Amino acid sequence: MERGILFIIAIALAFGVGIMGSKRKIGFGWAFVISLLNVVIGLIVVLCSKKLTPEELAEKERSNE
């Protein structure tokens, strides 16, 4: 039971780091995968990744439609 709760918390934290990475060069997928391995390392990698420019964000949103 306790392991299940810790697993859900780990997935939720990795998802949060992935959301942070979605607006950066690393992207959601890589940020999520790295955070699954270790949340702290994933967070550091995301924060070190460059932010997307407004043009890149607009292009990314257009490609998702």
PDB file with one MODEL, atoms N, CA, C and O in Angstrom:
MODEL        1
ATOM      1  N   MET A   1       0.822  -1.196   0.000  1.00  0.00           N
ATOM      2  CA  MET A   1       0.000   0.000   0.000  1.00  0.00           C
ATOM      3  C   MET A   1       0.866   1.260   0.000  1.00  0.00           C
ATOM      4  O   MET A   1       0.622   2.184  -0.775  1.00  0.00           O
ATOM      5  N   GLU A   2       1.873   1.294   0.868  1.00  0.00           N
ATOM      6  CA  GLU A   2       2.733   2.467   0.944  1.00  0.00           C
ATOM      7  C   GLU A   2       3.528   2.653  -0.332  1.00  0.00           C
ATOM      8  O   GLU A   2       3.745   3.778  -0.781  1.00  0.00           O
ATOM      9  N   ARG A   3       3.967   1.533  -0.923  1.00  0.00           N
ATOM     10  CA  ARG A   3       4.718   1.635  -2.180  1.00  0.00           C
ATOM     11  C   ARG A   3       3.852   2.209  -3.295  1.00  0.00           C
ATOM     12  O   ARG A   3       4.334   2.977  -4.127  1.00  0.00           O
ATOM     13  N   GLY A   4       2.596   1.844  -3.311  1.00  0.00           N
ATOM     14  CA  GLY A   4       1.685   2.364  -4.327  1.00  0.00           C
ATOM     15  C   GLY A   4       1.504   3.863  -4.207  1.00  0.00           C
ATOM     16  O   GLY A   4       1.476   4.575  -5.211  1.00  0.00           O
ATOM     17  N   ILE A   5       1.384   4.336  -2.994  1.00  0.00           N
ATOM     18  CA  ILE A   5       1.224   5.779  -2.772  1.00  0.00           C
ATOM     19  C   ILE A   5       2.492   6.509  -3.189  1.00  0.00           C
ATOM     20  O   ILE A   5       2.421   7.556  -3.834  1.00  0.00           O
ATOM     21  N   LEU A   6       3.659   5.966  -2.825  1.00  0.00           N
ATOM     22  CA  LEU A   6       4.928   6.589  -3.221  1.00  0.00           C
ATOM     23  C   LEU A   6       5.095   6.583  -4.736  1.00  0.00           C
ATOM     24  O   LEU A   6       5.619   7.538  -5.311  1.00  0.00           O
ATOM     25  N   PHE A   7       4.650   5.506  -5.382  1.00  0.00           N
ATOM     26  CA  PHE A   7       4.717   5.424  -6.843  1.00  0.00           C
ATOM     27  C   PHE A   7       3.850   6.501  -7.487  1.00  0.00           C
ATOM     28  O   PHE A   7       4.275   7.155  -8.440  1.00  0.00           O
ATOM     29  N   ILE A   8       2.654   6.682  -6.978  1.00  0.00           N
ATOM     30  CA  ILE A   8       1.750   7.709  -7.520  1.00  0.00           C
ATOM     31  C   ILE A   8       2.335   9.096  -7.301  1.00  0.00           C
ATOM     32  O   ILE A   8       2.245   9.944  -8.189  1.00  0.00           O
ATOM     33  N   ILE A   9       2.927   9.343  -6.154  1.00  0.00           N
ATOM     34  CA  ILE A   9       3.549  10.640  -5.883  1.00  0.00           C
ATOM     35  C   ILE A   9       4.720  10.881  -6.840  1.00  0.00           C
ATOM     36  O   ILE A   9       4.882  11.986  -7.358  1.00  0.00           O
ATOM     37  N   ALA A  10       5.536   9.846  -7.074  1.00  0.00           N
ATOM     38  CA  ALA A  10       6.676   9.972  -7.981  1.00  0.00           C
ATOM     39  C   ALA A  10       6.211  10.289  -9.405  1.00  0.00           C
ATOM     40  O   ALA A  10       6.806  11.127 -10.081  1.00  0.00           O
ATOM     41  N   ILE A  11       5.156   9.624  -9.855  1.00  0.00           N
ATOM     42  CA  ILE A  11       4.617   9.885 -11.196  1.00  0.00           C
ATOM     43  C   ILE A  11       4.074  11.312 -11.280  1.00  0.00           C
ATOM     44  O   ILE A  11       4.281  12.001 -12.279  1.00  0.00           O
ATOM     45  N   ALA A  12       3.382  11.752 -10.234  1.00  0.00           N
ATOM     46  CA  ALA A  12       2.825  13.110 -10.229  1.00  0.00           C
ATOM     47  C   ALA A  12       3.934  14.156 -10.253  1.00  0.00           C
ATOM     48  O   ALA A  12       3.826  15.151 -10.969  1.00  0.00           O
ATOM     49  N   LEU A  13       4.989  13.948  -9.489  1.00  0.00           N
ATOM     50  CA  LEU A  13       6.108  14.891  -9.497  1.00  0.00           C
ATOM     51  C   LEU A  13       6.796  14.905 -10.862  1.00  0.00           C
ATOM     52  O   LEU A  13       7.148  15.972 -11.366  1.00  0.00           O
ATOM     53  N   ALA A  14       6.991  13.734 -11.458  1.00  0.00           N
ATOM     54  CA  ALA A  14       7.599  13.655 -12.784  1.00  0.00           C
ATOM     55  C   ALA A  14       6.719  14.356 -13.817  1.00  0.00           C
ATOM     56  O   ALA A  14       7.227  15.019 -14.721  1.00  0.00           O
ATOM     57  N   PHE A  15       5.408  14.211 -13.682  1.00  0.00           N
ATOM     58  CA  PHE A  15       4.484  14.890 -14.596  1.00  0.00           C
ATOM     59  C   PHE A  15       4.610  16.409 -14.441  1.00  0.00           C
ATOM     60  O   PHE A  15       4.606  17.139 -15.433  1.00  0.00           O
ATOM     61  N   GLY A  16       4.722  16.882 -13.194  1.00  0.00           N
ATOM     62  CA  GLY A  16       4.899  18.319 -12.957  1.00  0.00           C
ATOM     63  C   GLY A  16       6.170  18.852 -13.578  1.00  0.00           C
ATOM     64  O   GLY A  16       6.171  19.935 -14.164  1.00  0.00           O
ATOM     65  N   VAL A  17       7.255  18.100 -13.455  1.00  0.00           N
ATOM     66  CA  VAL A  17       8.523  18.514 -14.074  1.00  0.00           C
ATOM     67  C   VAL A  17       8.382  18.471 -15.595  1.00  0.00           C
ATOM     68  O   VAL A  17       8.931  19.324 -16.293  1.00  0.00           O
ATOM     69  N   GLY A  18       7.660  17.496 -16.104  1.00  0.00           N
ATOM     70  CA  GLY A  18       7.421  17.416 -17.545  1.00  0.00           C
ATOM     71  C   GLY A  18       6.650  18.617 -18.059  1.00  0.00           C
ATOM     72  O   GLY A  18       6.951  19.132 -19.136  1.00  0.00           O
ATOM     73  N   ILE A  19       5.662  19.067 -17.303  1.00  0.00           N
ATOM     74  CA  ILE A  19       4.902  20.261 -17.686  1.00  0.00           C
ATOM     75  C   ILE A  19       5.826  21.477 -17.727  1.00  0.00           C
ATOM     76  O   ILE A  19       5.730  22.314 -18.624  1.00  0.00           O
ATOM     77  N   MET A  20       6.722  21.563 -16.743  1.00  0.00           N
ATOM     78  CA  MET A  20       7.692  22.667 -16.746  1.00  0.00           C
ATOM     79  C   MET A  20       8.578  22.592 -17.991  1.00  0.00           C
ATOM     80  O   MET A  20       8.914  23.620 -18.578  1.00  0.00           O
ATOM     81  N   GLY A  21       8.952  21.384 -18.389  1.00  0.00           N
ATOM     82  CA  GLY A  21       9.813  21.204 -19.550  1.00  0.00           C
ATOM     83  C   GLY A  21       9.129  21.451 -20.876  1.00  0.00           C
ATOM     84  O   GLY A  21       9.798  21.629 -21.894  1.00  0.00           O
ATOM     85  N   SER A  22       7.803  21.465 -20.883  1.00  0.00           N
ATOM     86  CA  SER A  22       7.087  21.638 -22.153  1.00  0.00           C
ATOM     87  C   SER A  22       7.275  23.030 -22.742  1.00  0.00           C
ATOM     88  O   SER A  22       7.089  23.219 -23.945  1.00  0.00           O
ATOM     89  N   LYS A  23       7.636  23.996 -21.926  1.00  0.00           N
ATOM     90  CA  LYS A  23       7.866  25.349 -22.430  1.00  0.00           C
ATOM     91  C   LYS A  23       9.350  25.650 -22.571  1.00  0.00           C
ATOM     92  O   LYS A  23       9.755  26.809 -22.660  1.00  0.00           O
ATOM     93  N   ARG A  24      10.146  24.606 -22.592  1.00  0.00           N
ATOM     94  CA  ARG A  24      11.589  24.743 -22.736  1.00  0.00           C
ATOM     95  C   ARG A  24      12.073  23.852 -23.878  1.00  0.00           C
ATOM     96  O   ARG A  24      11.312  23.046 -24.414  1.00  0.00           O
ATOM     97  N   LYS A  25      13.344  24.007 -24.244  1.00  0.00           N
ATOM     98  CA  LYS A  25      13.909  23.259 -25.372  1.00  0.00           C
ATOM     99  C   LYS A  25      13.839  21.749 -25.154  1.00  0.00           C
ATOM    100  O   LYS A  25      13.696  20.993 -26.114  1.00  0.00           O
ATOM    101  N   ILE A  26      13.937  21.309 -23.913  1.00  0.00           N
ATOM    102  CA  ILE A  26      13.964  19.875 -23.616  1.00  0.00           C
ATOM    103  C   ILE A  26      12.640  19.198 -23.957  1.00  0.00           C
ATOM    104  O   ILE A  26      12.631  18.038 -24.370  1.00  0.00           O
ATOM    105  N   GLY A  27      11.539  19.892 -23.794  1.00  0.00           N
ATOM    106  CA  GLY A  27      10.233  19.337 -24.106  1.00  0.00           C
ATOM    107  C   GLY A  27       9.675  18.478 -22.984  1.00  0.00           C
ATOM    108  O   GLY A  27      10.389  18.099 -22.056  1.00  0.00           O
ATOM    109  N   PHE A  28       8.385  18.178 -23.087  1.00  0.00           N
ATOM    110  CA  PHE A  28       7.698  17.405 -22.053  1.00  0.00           C
ATOM    111  C   PHE A  28       8.236  15.986 -21.943  1.00  0.00           C
ATOM    112  O   PHE A  28       8.511  15.508 -20.843  1.00  0.00           O
ATOM    113  N   GLY A  29       8.384  15.320 -23.068  1.00  0.00           N
ATOM    114  CA  GLY A  29       8.748  13.906 -23.064  1.00  0.00           C
ATOM    115  C   GLY A  29      10.064  13.616 -22.378  1.00  0.00           C
ATOM    116  O   GLY A  29      10.131  12.770 -21.486  1.00  0.00           O
ATOM    117  N   TRP A  30      11.108  14.311 -22.786  1.00  0.00           N
ATOM    118  CA  TRP A  30      12.419  14.085 -22.174  1.00  0.00           C
ATOM    119  C   TRP A  30      12.428  14.496 -20.713  1.00  0.00           C
ATOM    120  O   TRP A  30      13.019  13.803 -19.884  1.00  0.00           O
ATOM    121  N   ALA A  31      11.790  15.601 -20.383  1.00  0.00           N
ATOM    122  CA  ALA A  31      11.739  16.037 -18.987  1.00  0.00           C
ATOM    123  C   ALA A  31      11.029  14.987 -18.132  1.00  0.00           C
ATOM    124  O   ALA A  31      11.461  14.692 -17.017  1.00  0.00           O
ATOM    125  N   PHE A  32       9.947  14.429 -18.654  1.00  0.00           N
ATOM    126  CA  PHE A  32       9.196  13.406 -17.917  1.00  0.00           C
ATOM    127  C   PHE A  32      10.028  12.147 -17.720  1.00  0.00           C
ATOM    128  O   PHE A  32      10.068  11.597 -16.620  1.00  0.00           O
ATOM    129  N   VAL A  33      10.692  11.686 -18.774  1.00  0.00           N
ATOM    130  CA  VAL A  33      11.492  10.462 -18.691  1.00  0.00           C
ATOM    131  C   VAL A  33      12.648  10.624 -17.708  1.00  0.00           C
ATOM    132  O   VAL A  33      12.894   9.747 -16.880  1.00  0.00           O
ATOM    133  N   ILE A  34      13.353  11.750 -17.803  1.00  0.00           N
ATOM    134  CA  ILE A  34      14.464  11.990 -16.883  1.00  0.00           C
ATOM    135  C   ILE A  34      13.950  12.082 -15.453  1.00  0.00           C
ATOM    136  O   ILE A  34      14.605  11.600 -14.529  1.00  0.00           O
ATOM    137  N   SER A  35      12.797  12.689 -15.259  1.00  0.00           N
ATOM    138  CA  SER A  35      12.227  12.826 -13.919  1.00  0.00           C
ATOM    139  C   SER A  35      11.751  11.491 -13.361  1.00  0.00           C
ATOM    140  O   SER A  35      11.718  11.310 -12.144  1.00  0.00           O
ATOM    141  N   LEU A  36      11.385  10.563 -14.224  1.00  0.00           N
ATOM    142  CA  LEU A  36      11.030   9.232 -13.746  1.00  0.00           C
ATOM    143  C   LEU A  36      12.243   8.540 -13.134  1.00  0.00           C
ATOM    144  O   LEU A  36      12.115   7.773 -12.180  1.00  0.00           O
ATOM    145  N   LEU A  37      13.421   8.818 -13.692  1.00  0.00           N
ATOM    146  CA  LEU A  37      14.641   8.230 -13.145  1.00  0.00           C
ATOM    147  C   LEU A  37      14.995   8.859 -11.803  1.00  0.00           C
ATOM    148  O   LEU A  37      15.315   8.156 -10.844  1.00  0.00           O
ATOM    149  N   ASN A  38      14.935  10.197 -11.741  1.00  0.00           N
ATOM    150  CA  ASN A  38      15.218  10.921 -10.501  1.00  0.00           C
ATOM    151  C   ASN A  38      14.607  12.310 -10.637  1.00  0.00           C
ATOM    152  O   ASN A  38      14.988  13.068 -11.529  1.00  0.00           O
ATOM    153  N   VAL A  39      13.675  12.647  -9.774  1.00  0.00           N
ATOM    154  CA  VAL A  39      12.937  13.904  -9.887  1.00  0.00           C
ATOM    155  C   VAL A  39      13.857  15.111  -9.715  1.00  0.00           C
ATOM    156  O   VAL A  39      13.713  16.103 -10.428  1.00  0.00           O
ATOM    157  N   VAL A  40      14.787  15.036  -8.788  1.00  0.00           N
ATOM    158  CA  VAL A  40      15.677  16.177  -8.542  1.00  0.00           C
ATOM    159  C   VAL A  40      16.569  16.435  -9.753  1.00  0.00           C
ATOM    160  O   VAL A  40      16.743  17.582 -10.164  1.00  0.00           O
ATOM    161  N   ILE A  41      17.131  15.378 -10.321  1.00  0.00           N
ATOM    162  CA  ILE A  41      17.965  15.535 -11.515  1.00  0.00           C
ATOM    163  C   ILE A  41      17.127  16.047 -12.675  1.00  0.00           C
ATOM    164  O   ILE A  41      17.576  16.912 -13.427  1.00  0.00           O
ATOM    165  N   GLY A  42      15.921  15.528 -12.830  1.00  0.00           N
ATOM    166  CA  GLY A  42      15.025  16.015 -13.883  1.00  0.00           C
ATOM    167  C   GLY A  42      14.723  17.484 -13.731  1.00  0.00           C
ATOM    168  O   GLY A  42      14.708  18.217 -14.719  1.00  0.00           O
ATOM    169  N   LEU A  43      14.483  17.932 -12.512  1.00  0.00           N
ATOM    170  CA  LEU A  43      14.209  19.340 -12.265  1.00  0.00           C
ATOM    171  C   LEU A  43      15.426  20.198 -12.607  1.00  0.00           C
ATOM    172  O   LEU A  43      15.284  21.260 -13.213  1.00  0.00           O
ATOM    173  N   ILE A  44      16.605  19.751 -12.229  1.00  0.00           N
ATOM    174  CA  ILE A  44      17.829  20.495 -12.544  1.00  0.00           C
ATOM    175  C   ILE A  44      18.029  20.593 -14.043  1.00  0.00           C
ATOM    176  O   ILE A  44      18.372  21.658 -14.555  1.00  0.00           O
ATOM    177  N   VAL A  45      17.816  19.483 -14.760  1.00  0.00           N
ATOM    178  CA  VAL A  45      17.977  19.480 -16.222  1.00  0.00           C
ATOM    179  C   VAL A  45      16.980  20.441 -16.864  1.00  0.00           C
ATOM    180  O   VAL A  45      17.341  21.193 -17.770  1.00  0.00           O
ATOM    181  N   VAL A  46      15.734  20.424 -16.404  1.00  0.00           N
ATOM    182  CA  VAL A  46      14.716  21.311 -16.969  1.00  0.00           C
ATOM    183  C   VAL A  46      15.077  22.778 -16.716  1.00  0.00           C
ATOM    184  O   VAL A  46      14.966  23.613 -17.614  1.00  0.00           O
ATOM    185  N   LEU A  47      15.504  23.080 -15.507  1.00  0.00           N
ATOM    186  CA  LEU A  47      15.835  24.465 -15.192  1.00  0.00           C
ATOM    187  C   LEU A  47      17.076  24.948 -15.937  1.00  0.00           C
ATOM    188  O   LEU A  47      17.225  26.148 -16.173  1.00  0.00           O
ATOM    189  N   CYS A  48      17.968  24.032 -16.311  1.00  0.00           N
ATOM    190  CA  CYS A  48      19.154  24.408 -17.090  1.00  0.00           C
ATOM    191  C   CYS A  48      18.853  24.525 -18.587  1.00  0.00           C
ATOM    192  O   CYS A  48      19.613  25.149 -19.328  1.00  0.00           O
ATOM    193  N   SER A  49      17.757  23.931 -19.025  1.00  0.00           N
ATOM    194  CA  SER A  49      17.369  23.990 -20.433  1.00  0.00           C
ATOM    195  C   SER A  49      16.867  25.395 -20.773  1.00  0.00           C
ATOM    196  O   SER A  49      16.211  26.051 -19.964  1.00  0.00           O
ATOM    197  N   LYS A  50      17.188  25.834 -21.979  1.00  0.00           N
ATOM    198  CA  LYS A  50      16.776  27.174 -22.409  1.00  0.00           C
ATOM    199  C   LYS A  50      15.273  27.233 -22.634  1.00  0.00           C
ATOM    200  O   LYS A  50      14.652  26.257 -23.054  1.00  0.00           O
ATOM    201  N   LYS A  51      14.702  28.400 -22.346  1.00  0.00           N
ATOM    202  CA  LYS A  51      13.276  28.609 -22.609  1.00  0.00           C
ATOM    203  C   LYS A  51      13.063  28.790 -24.102  1.00  0.00           C
ATOM    204  O   LYS A  51      13.936  29.287 -24.813  1.00  0.00           O
ATOM    205  N   LEU A  52      11.893  28.380 -24.566  1.00  0.00           N
ATOM    206  CA  LEU A  52      11.525  28.595 -25.962  1.00  0.00           C
ATOM    207  C   LEU A  52      11.209  30.069 -26.179  1.00  0.00           C
ATOM    208  O   LEU A  52      10.660  30.735 -25.301  1.00  0.00           O
ATOM    209  N   THR A  53      11.559  30.564 -27.351  1.00  0.00           N
ATOM    210  CA  THR A  53      11.228  31.945 -27.689  1.00  0.00           C
ATOM    211  C   THR A  53       9.730  32.032 -27.979  1.00  0.00           C
ATOM    212  O   THR A  53       9.096  31.009 -28.236  1.00  0.00           O
ATOM    213  N   PRO A  54       9.157  33.232 -27.942  1.00  0.00           N
ATOM    214  CA  PRO A  54       7.726  33.365 -28.257  1.00  0.00           C
ATOM    215  C   PRO A  54       7.368  32.819 -29.643  1.00  0.00           C
ATOM    216  O   PRO A  54       6.282  32.275 -29.838  1.00  0.00           O
ATOM    217  N   GLU A  55       8.288  32.968 -30.602  1.00  0.00           N
ATOM    218  CA  GLU A  55       8.025  32.444 -31.947  1.00  0.00           C
ATOM    219  C   GLU A  55       7.968  30.919 -31.924  1.00  0.00           C
ATOM    220  O   GLU A  55       7.102  30.313 -32.554  1.00  0.00           O
ATOM    221  N   GLU A  56       8.904  30.300 -31.190  1.00  0.00           N
ATOM    222  CA  GLU A  56       8.911  28.843 -31.103  1.00  0.00           C
ATOM    223  C   GLU A  56       7.679  28.316 -30.368  1.00  0.00           C
ATOM    224  O   GLU A  56       7.132  27.275 -30.731  1.00  0.00           O
ATOM    225  N   LEU A  57       7.247  29.038 -29.334  1.00  0.00           N
ATOM    226  CA  LEU A  57       6.028  28.638 -28.614  1.00  0.00           C
ATOM    227  C   LEU A  57       4.810  28.709 -29.530  1.00  0.00           C
ATOM    228  O   LEU A  57       3.968  27.812 -29.519  1.00  0.00           O
ATOM    229  N   ALA A  58       4.716  29.784 -30.327  1.00  0.00           N
ATOM    230  CA  ALA A  58       3.590  29.937 -31.250  1.00  0.00           C
ATOM    231  C   ALA A  58       3.597  28.828 -32.297  1.00  0.00           C
ATOM    232  O   ALA A  58       2.550  28.273 -32.630  1.00  0.00           O
ATOM    233  N   GLU A  59       4.789  28.509 -32.816  1.00  0.00           N
ATOM    234  CA  GLU A  59       4.893  27.445 -33.808  1.00  0.00           C
ATOM    235  C   GLU A  59       4.511  26.090 -33.208  1.00  0.00           C
ATOM    236  O   GLU A  59       3.857  25.278 -33.863  1.00  0.00           O
ATOM    237  N   LYS A  60       4.919  25.852 -31.971  1.00  0.00           N
ATOM    238  CA  LYS A  60       4.590  24.603 -31.292  1.00  0.00           C
ATOM    239  C   LYS A  60       3.082  24.481 -31.088  1.00  0.00           C
ATOM    240  O   LYS A  60       2.518  23.402 -31.272  1.00  0.00           O
ATOM    241  N   GLU A  61       2.428  25.576 -30.708  1.00  0.00           N
ATOM    242  CA  GLU A  61       0.975  25.559 -30.519  1.00  0.00           C
ATOM    243  C   GLU A  61       0.255  25.329 -31.835  1.00  0.00           C
ATOM    244  O   GLU A  61      -0.754  24.624 -31.872  1.00  0.00           O
ATOM    245  N   ARG A  62       0.763  25.919 -32.927  1.00  0.00           N
ATOM    246  CA  ARG A  62       0.140  25.713 -34.235  1.00  0.00           C
ATOM    247  C   ARG A  62       0.283  24.264 -34.687  1.00  0.00           C
ATOM    248  O   ARG A  62      -0.628  23.721 -35.312  1.00  0.00           O
ATOM    249  N   SER A  63       1.415  23.632 -34.378  1.00  0.00           N
ATOM    250  CA  SER A  63       1.615  22.253 -34.806  1.00  0.00           C
ATOM    251  C   SER A  63       0.753  21.278 -33.984  1.00  0.00           C
ATOM    252  O   SER A  63       0.466  20.174 -34.446  1.00  0.00           O
ATOM    253  N   ASN A  64       0.343  21.676 -32.778  1.00  0.00           N
ATOM    254  CA  ASN A  64      -0.493  20.818 -31.945  1.00  0.00           C
ATOM    255  C   ASN A  64      -1.959  20.873 -32.341  1.00  0.00           C
ATOM    256  O   ASN A  64      -2.741  20.030 -31.900  1.00  0.00           O
ATOM    257  N   GLU A  65      -2.343  21.818 -33.141  1.00  0.00           N
ATOM    258  CA  GLU A  65      -3.767  21.954 -33.527  1.00  0.00           C
ATOM    259  C   GLU A  65      -4.150  21.000 -34.606  1.00  0.00           C
ATOM    260  O   GLU A  65      -5.303  20.987 -35.039  1.00  0.00           O
TER     261      GLU A  65
ENDMDL
END
